[in-house]
Amino acid sequence: MISLTYDLHIHSCLSPCGDADMTPGNIVGMAAIKGLDVIAVTDHNSCRNCPAVMKLAEQYGVLAVPGMEINTSEEVHAVCLFSSLEQALAFDAYVYERLMKFPNKEEIFGEQLLMDEEDQVTGKEPFLLINSVDISFEGLWELVRSYDGVMFPAHIEKNANSLIANLGFVPPDSRFKTAEFKDLRKLHEVRKSNPYLEGCQIISNSDAHYLEHIHEPELVLRVKEKSVRGVVDALLGIEF
């Protein structure tokens, strides 16, 4: 088993709420400077800055896992990570078809920039990515697994856009084996009222929208191998 320092929930400048400095190059460079082993750029309802991130990460010696933060029809945020870029982009196309096509107003929500590995803008997403998609949280686990990925509920303790806040409880027939807390100080309290989480691996990510918020290399994920597959398997709760 290998211990990897991680931050698996980071937003690039493709997310309208992401700072303009959150370019693929800056994110990977910051992760390398901080000494993180593995990162995931998880923009709202999109994986389309992942190709640039993964190319740069390889050059910097950082492992990058492709993914997105999906906003379900119930307005529940969940992080979806995939074992390959090809599967991530296929899932991206599936999600985009189900995105509410509301034009982005840059002066209100911010730009949504698509970038290449040289941090050059290759386009702008015209439709607002923070809208919900026509995909329910119920069945999301199975859907993501069909793309060889893993899903975990994002910032589960938050009062907005979290599984507990929006549904009111953790569905007892849930299948996820990992849950994300933004604030680990709330872990005991939330677990007490949601016993399903007792059987979950708990991780904490930055949900960074600014470079300085990317995590320091303090928390570790135990994996069989340092690879995208190794990270996905660990989050699936596969026993080694």
N, C-alpha and C positions, 0 to 999 in steps of 0.2 A: 504493500500500500504506500501511496505517495501523498504528502500533504501539499496542497497548492493554495497560495494566497489568491484571493479572488475579489472581483466586483462584477456581478452578472446582471446588472440593471443600470445601464448608462444611456443617456439620450444624446444623439448628435443634433446638428443644426437642421436635420430633416424634421425633427419634432418642432412644431411651432413655438413651443415653450422652451426649446433648447437655445442656449446662448449662441451668438454668431461665431464665437471662438471654439465651439464644440465641433470642429472639423475632424475628419478621420485621422489626419496626421497629428493634430494636437492631442486627441484622446489617446491614441496609441503611444505617442511620445510621453505624455504625462504618466501613463501606466508603467512605461519602461523606467522612467525616472524614479517613480515611487517604489519600483521593485515588485509589482504585481505579476503573478504567474499567468493568470487567466482573466480575461474580461469578456463581456458581451455587450454589444451596442444593441439596444432594444427600443427602437423608436416606436411611437404610437402608430399601431396598425400598419407598420411597414418594415421591411427588411432591406430596402433598396440602397442603403449606405453600407450594408455589410460587405459587399465585394471589395470596396476600397479599404475598409477596416481590416479585413482578413489578409489582403496583400501586404499592407503595411505592417501588420502584426508579425507576419512571418519574417520580415526584414529586421524587426526590432527584437525578435526572440520572445515575443509575448504570444501566448495562445489565445486566439479569439474564437468565440463560439457564435454562430449566426443566430439571430432571433428578433423578436418584437415584443412589445407590450400591447396586447390586444385589449380593446374596450368592448366588452360583450353587450348584448342587447339589454342586459340589466344594469349596465354602466359599472360592471365589475372589471377591475384591471387584473390581468394575469400575464405573467411572463411566459413566453413560449420559446424554447431553444431547440435547435435541430442538429442532427448528426452530420449534415452536409449543407453546403451553400445551395446546392441544387434543390434539395428538399425545402429549404427555407424560402427560396424564391418561388417555388411552386405553391407553398402555403400563402405567401404574399399575394400571389395572383388570385387565389381563392378568396382571401379576405377582402381584397380591393373590390371585387365584384359585389361584395355585400356591404361596402361602406356607403353611408348616407352621403350623396354627392352634393354637399353644400360648399359653395365657393369660399376659399380662404380669403379673409380680409386681413392683409398683411399689417395694416396700420393698427389693427386690434389684436390679432393673435400672433403675429410674427411671421417671418419668412419660413418656407419649407424647402431647404436647399438639398439637391442631389449633388454629390461630389465624387470625383475620381481619386485615385491614390496619390495624385499630386496636389490635392486640395483645391482643384479647379472646379468651379460650378459647372455642372453638365445639364442642369435643368432645375425647374421648380415644380413641386407638386401643386396643382391648382385647387384641389379639393381639400377641405379641412380634415386633417388626419386625427384630430382628437375626438371626432364624433364617434358614436357607438356604431357597431356593425351588426348586421342581421345574423348573429351567431350567439346562441345561448350558452351560458356557463354550463348548463346541463348538457352533457355530451361533448364538451370541449376537450376533456382528457382523451376520449377515444378519437376525436378528430385529429388532434395533434399527434397522437401515436400513429395514426395512419400515414403521417408524413415523417415517420421515424424521428419523432421529437418528444419532448417532455414539457409539461405545463406545471407551473406552481402559482398559487394566488399571490399577488403582489401586495406589499405593505398591508398585511392582513389586519393589523391593529388600528389602522387609520379610520377616521370618522367619515371619510368620503372615498368613493370609488374603490372600496375594498369588499371582499366577499362577505365579511360579517356585518359591515355597516349597511350594505345594500340588500343583502338577502335576510339579514337578521340572525343567521346561524350558519354553521358548516353543515351542508347536506350530509346525512348519515351514510348515504351510498356513494360518497366521494371516493375517488381512487388515487388522488395525488398523494405522494409520499414525502414531499418537501413543501414547506411553507416559508414565505419571506416575511420577516419583521423589519421595519425601518428602525424602530426603537426597541432594542432587546430588553430594556428595563420594564417593558410592559408584558413580557413573555409569561411570567407566572400568573398574572391576573387574567390574561386572555385564555390561557390554557385551562384555568380553573373552571371557566364557564363554557369551554368548548373542548370536551374531552377527546374529540377526534384528533386534536393536535398533539396529544400525548404520544401517538404512534408515528409522528412526523419528524423528519430531520428538519431542523430550523436553521435557516441561513439569514444573513443580513447584508443587504446591498445598499449602495448609495442613492440610487434613483437620481443620479447626478444630472443636472441641467447646466452646470458650470464646471469648468476644469478643476477649480479648487475643491470641489465637493467629491471628486472621485476618491474612493476609499484608500486609506493607507493599508499597507500589507500586514494587517493585524489578525484577521480571521482566516481560517484554513478550511478547505474542503478535502476530504479524504477520497482519493480515486485509485483505481487499479493502475492506470497509466496516464501520463501527461499527453492527452489527445482530446479532440472534440468528443469522440465516442466515450472516452473514459469519464468526462465530465457529465455527459448526458446519462450514462449508466448510473453514475453516483447519485444524480438527482432523481432517477427513477426508483432508487432504493434497491437496486440489484445487489444481492449479497455476493461477495467475492470469496 
